[in-house]
């Protein structure tokens, strides 16, 4: 059962990355959209990259660290939490609609919550 959950989660974050790519591709072609879009592209697609890297981690500590990076702890440059900022900038600068931002922000928040809960669970199992 847990493998099904993990597989579904991997598919979900992969799909999320594709949604980010599509959203960035459809941005206006001005300088602000290009810069904000590049930031969103980096942070949004790194969520899946870090989760996939966690699969091949050499230890539980490394596994947890990859999840931390995917979530966006203060020391991480790329993250789900960072993606929220770029999406909000794009929305408030009227580069994407409120409806578009609402959908992607909701998915970003849900993925971030799953990552946070996973980290807490893993840490409790490790007694860190």
Number of C-alpha atoms within 10 A of each C-alpha: 6 7 8 9 10 11 11 12 17 16 13 15 22 19 14 20 21 15 17 22 18 12 18 20 13 13 16 13 10 9 9 15 20 15 12 18 25 15 18 26 23 18 25 30 24 22 30 24 18 20 25 18 14 21 11 10 15 9 10 14 15 15 20 20 19 23 26 22 24 32 28 22 17 12 8 14 13 24 27 28 22 22 27 22 15 20 26 17 18 22 17 13 12 11 21 20 12 13 10 12 20 14 10 18 19 12 18 23 15 13 21 21 14 13 23 18 12 15 19 14 12 17 14 10 10 10 7 8
